[in-house]
Amino acid sequence: MTPQPDNQATAELLELFATGASVDGEELVVGGCHASELAASFGTPSLIIDEGALRARARRYRDGLASRWPNSQVVWASKSLPCTALYRVMHEEGLGIDVAGGGELVMALSAGADPATFVLHGNAKTDRELEMAVAAGVGTVVIDNFDDIDRLERMVPDVQAVLVRVMPSVNAATHDAISTGHSNSKFGLSLSDAKRAIERLRSSDRLRLDGLHVHVGSQILDTEPFTRAVEAIASLGEFRVYDLGGGLGARYTHDMRVPPVEEYLDALVGAAHEHLPASARILIEPGRSMVAEAAMTLYSVVTVKRGATRSFVAVDGGMGDNLEVSLYGQAFDATVANRVGRGETFSLVGRHCESGDQLIESVALREPRIGDVIAVPVTGAYCMTMANNYNGALRPPIVMVHNGVANLVQRRETYDDLLSRDVAWPQSRRRSND
Ligand SMILES: Cc1ncc(COP(=O)(O)O)c(C=O)c1O
């Protein structure tokens, strides 16, 4: 095995894959598994997660927060990669779980995670979802609007702990679609509305107001918006619990600078020391930065097309398994996994019927050929979350790799799955007004 890359470009590329990734001959190795063997065993596209890197990240967050603010809890934002195996790993690592809606709640419960550690979110929680949460014993419900209060007061049999989500009027520099802290956001209550909600909750005998929640957005590459949000909510008075949300960015390309977890925690906890009561319990809800860098997607090259102005490498996936590019313009990098290195410049495109179905506008790939395996690193967050059946694509499997062993934790969809929700019709020949 030759773990050392033979040049600087390859070394930079390898930095984007899970820690410990190496090159054996010309072949990418992650979690001790050769990329081509993974592709042969599980097919493509496939999401490959390095379990060691995932657990290491969870511990880095957990221990990093605990050492800076002992009365604290890291709560994984499960929307970033909702898959039963992931819920299990995060629970085993001692993290709480942020669930947004009934589906995530069901998955978290089926993984055996403790509902007392769950934080339920949503700007449009239905009666059914709130009933499910109350019945399951979800520890904390985050109030996003006054209707949440009405609904919960009607259905809570005993006492339910709640937080009020506050819109801090902090405009974090990120894509508009994933910026949530500004004053036009659909999430949370303005400072003045939050005051009214707090008053109302203080007089409730069923809803126990524990504190406040704030989340300013996702893929944030600067610590300042996080600290400004802490300062903003501190003006609402003193509480027992502050959930400071998630939002730290992931490093998708080598030229990006992302604050390390420790730098982010230093800034956040620094702001907490400055503005929040010393006795308060602090929660944080990282999603993207928890899971993104532990995973890669493997594709197969279907065609290589050299044109007069542009050359394309087209793979067997695309916006069916990665909407981050077309929704948010997220930049990614890639390599031919069985011939790691740089070469000619191509657009890496998918197989879907849109020109916007492009994984990377311009990427240097080393001699790509039909049948080669392409590895795109940093696809752990929100890619599977938003995977879809565009053009009848089958959602990819999830494979966990560790110490040279690969385990399938979620199988690929099948064509039968695509047909499985169909119902024979008509079921009745009666007209509705008969
Ligand atoms: C309430 C809440 N908390 C946490 C997160 C996780 O954010 P990120 O994945 O950027 O860490 C989100 C996602 O946007 C969210 O809406």
The ligand as an SDF file (V2000), in Angstrom:
LIG
                    3D

 16 16  0  0  0  0  0  0  0  0999 V2000
  -33.5740   24.4260   13.7920 C   0  0  0  0  0  0  0  0  0  0  0  0
  -32.3700   23.9120   13.1230 C   0  0  0  0  0  0  0  0  0  0  0  0
  -31.3500   23.4900   13.8830 N   0  0  0  0  0  0  0  0  0  0  0  0
  -30.2150   22.9830   13.3240 C   0  0  0  0  0  0  0  0  0  0  0  0
  -30.0830   22.9140   11.9520 C   0  0  0  0  0  0  0  0  0  0  0  0
  -28.8240   22.3450   11.4010 C   0  0  0  0  0  0  0  0  0  0  0  0
  -28.1290   23.2460   10.6290 O   0  0  0  0  0  0  0  0  0  0  0  0
  -26.7470   22.7940    9.9730 P   0  0  0  0  0  0  0  0  0  0  0  0
  -27.0260   21.5330    9.2530 O   0  0  0  0  0  0  0  0  0  0  0  0
  -26.3760   23.8910    9.0960 O   0  0  0  0  0  0  0  0  0  0  0  0
  -25.7870   22.6000   11.0900 O   0  0  0  0  0  0  0  0  0  0  0  0
  -31.1180   23.3570   11.1310 C   0  0  0  0  0  0  0  0  0  0  0  0
  -30.9840   23.3020    9.6700 C   0  0  0  0  0  0  0  0  0  0  0  0
  -31.0320   24.2390    8.9570 O   0  0  0  0  0  0  0  0  0  0  0  0
  -32.2910   23.8670   11.7320 C   0  0  0  0  0  0  0  0  0  0  0  0
  -33.3160   24.2890   10.9870 O   0  0  0  0  0  0  0  0  0  0  0  0
  1  2  1  0
  2  3  1  0
  2 15  2  0
  3  4  2  0
  4  5  1  0
  5  6  1  0
  5 12  2  0
  6  7  1  0
  7  8  1  0
  8  9  2  0
  8 10  1  0
  8 11  1  0
 12 13  1  0
 12 15  1  0
 13 14  2  0
 15 16  1  0
M  END
$$$$
